[in-house]
């Protein structure tokens, strides 16, 4: 019998949950956005959440190279999911905003993700479901507590 090493600090369990969440995130993007890459969808998500936003801010939010974000956003503009305009306060910056169809794509992915997550949570017995939901809420708050530190960790990991 093969024995699996488990870290006593819970990181292995967190890593397994992260992999499951990434699988859900990837599959829902694939199902709902036939023509978008994950990077393009992530850029669209940032623009929808932060409108209006500069290209530089999107790059920082995603911890990505600005030229990669520019290419992703140019594709989203070509697909009529984003609009670009010069920033009237700083002509060197480009402002991004979602179009109606862009918002609809993000909404469709979110609805699918909620459906999938509800199905997973419903497979848990009620006490485990309640505990999982409480743990997710605490985990999300812990990440949000110091977003800049989290972004810094992401940049170092890339």
N, C-alpha and C positions, 0 to 999 in steps of 0.2 A: 504494500500500500504506500502510495506517495504522500508524503506529508508536506503541507503548504505552510510556509513560515508566515505568521501573522505578527505585524508590528503591534506592540502593546499600547501604542498611543492612539489607535483607531484610524490611522492613515490608510491602512489597507481597505477597511470598510468604506471610508470616504472615497478612495480611489475607485472602488467597485461601483459606488453610487454615481460618481462622476462619469464613468464610462457608460453606464446605463442612461444617464441624462444626455450625454453627447450623442448616443445612438438615437434617442428620441428626437433631439434637436436636428440632427442630420437628416433623418428619415422624413420628418415633417417638412423640412425645406424642400427636399427632393420631390415629395408628393405634390406640393403646392406651387412650386416655381420651376417648371420644366426647363426654363432657359437661364436660370441664375446659378452662379457658383455660390458657395458658402460665403466667400469674401464679399461678393456683391450683395447678398442678402444681409450680412452683418452691417455693411455700410448703409443700406436702405433702412435698417432698424435704427441705427444711430440718428439718421436724418429725421425719421418719423418721430423719434423720442425727443429730439433736441431742436426742432425747427424754430427759426431759421438757424442754420449752423454753417460755419466755414469748412472748407475742405481740410484745412489744417487741424481743426478741432476733431473732425471725423478720424483723421490719421492718428491723432493722439489718443482718442477714445479706443481705437482698435489696436493701439500699439504697433502700427504698421508704417512702412515707408510711404511718404506722401505721394510718390509717383505711382505706387501700386494702388493707392486709394483713388488717385485721379483717374487711372484707367478703369477701375471698377465703377466709379461714378459716371464717367463718360458713357459706359455701356448702359447704365441705368437711365441716363438721359435719352440715349438712342432708343431704348425700349419704352419711353414715355412714362417712366416710374419716378423720375426726379426732374426738377427744373433747376437750372443754374442762372445766376445773375451776378453782376459785379456788385460788390458791397459799396453802397453810396458813401459810407464813412471812411473807406479805405479801398481805393481802386485796385490795389494789388491783391486783394482777397476776393474769393468767389463764394457767394452764399448759395446754399443748397436748400431746397424745400421739396417735399414729396408732392406728387400729383395725386389725384383721386385714385387712379389705378394702383399707384405705389402704396398708398395707405391700405387699399383693399388686399393687396398681396400680404402685407404684414398682419392684417386682421385675420385673413384666412389661415395663415400659419399658426397664429396664436390660438384660434378656435380648435385647430387640429391638435395642437400640443395640449390644450386643456382636456380635450376628449381622451387622448392617450393617457395622460397623467391621472385623470379620474378613473380610468379603467384599471390602472396599476394600483392606485390607492384603494379601490373597491375590492381588490383581491385580498387585502389585509383584513384581519379581524378588527372589530371596532377599537379595542384598546391600542393595538399596534398602529392603526390608521391615525388615531388621535396623537399618539406619541411621534409618529413620523411627521405629521403636519406641524406640531410644535417644534420639532427639531429643525425642519426646513425654515420656519420663521426665525428661529434663533440664529441659524447659520446665515441666512440672508442679511439679518441685522448686523452680524459680526463682520461680514464682508463690506457692507455699506459704511460701517463705522469709520473705516479709514480707506476710502476709495483710492486716494493718491498712493498709499502704500501698496495696495493691491495692484494698481496699474504699473507701479515701479517693479513689482515682482514679475508681472507679465512681460515687461520689456526685457528684463534680465533673462527670462526663460527663452525668449526668441532669439 
